[in-house]
């Protein structure tokens, strides 16, 4: 049908999905989640390190794909921001995204307009008003090297990322003041 990606929000837990993927050439997005559909009562344990839990899941997912005879170069991992994680856990995953990037697998982060922003920014904003917060996180993630960002407001992101890129370019050329 012309699809180039299959996005599995269950994180490739269904062996049938691996069979489908083995017989195709599409890229594969596997998302981490504590439950599908997202259940606000199923949250990662607060004493757990969300980054370590996502890393463990990511390593297991890569192994599961390779054992199924699928080239792991087709894999794109999504840490599942907002899917079974507290606001603080979401922010920690974003802050330490470089650890996920160290796995040498493409990474997609879907953070746009998520409810976790209410804990750190303007709590009265509706989802459609959270683009400024989203652009800030997008600039951080792009600077870290995240491959794909899932966002709602493309126009504002393009403008915001152009400013971020310009600042980063100028910062590279900065000479010491003394």
Steps between C-alpha positions, in 0.01 A plus 500: 500500500803729492566518873861572589471454876303281736451661840443236769392671822515163679878491460510187282368281781273307261700226321256530210622851438855374461379253234329781310811715522734221393309471173519871425766765448340788691662680789372402842409737782478322836365703790548435870179505702380371832158425347309528173282694498674737740360454851569789741501249787783293347813706559863395528599450863629826646809330644596367156739689277289575193809532283635161610160338449473644148859392425424143612185496288691642201775238523242221526308643204813510282577138596141390431515661154837345417394154624197523271738542206423868449776750436513726808599789270129517415413564865399838642448511878248726671536535881125563524491837672178515701417131466522371857753754622461780752578858399837480673581168333416647158730792564780269618471291184525814288788639706698176460407422139871475417508164683235367262685642201811310611321177400560597134135454408291779350283677753159664472362713782131590508485772764277753329237668718515220760332539835831464687580861405229614744724400792791719389344785306164672478258254666186667365599461134290269286680249279477723192672781689813301591695567181753737664597233754515242224731716283744543790520123552527444124799734478669310784427162339623614160821631654552161666459323164152345521408379152124565496273734693124446497341842530170668420600853400752459218519871409593619849748215535678590180534862617611404851750241377652750255571735792643216708725391213624855445590538868676163502702592191611828653587328829737264312699795364526683833849597605593521870456845652839494678 
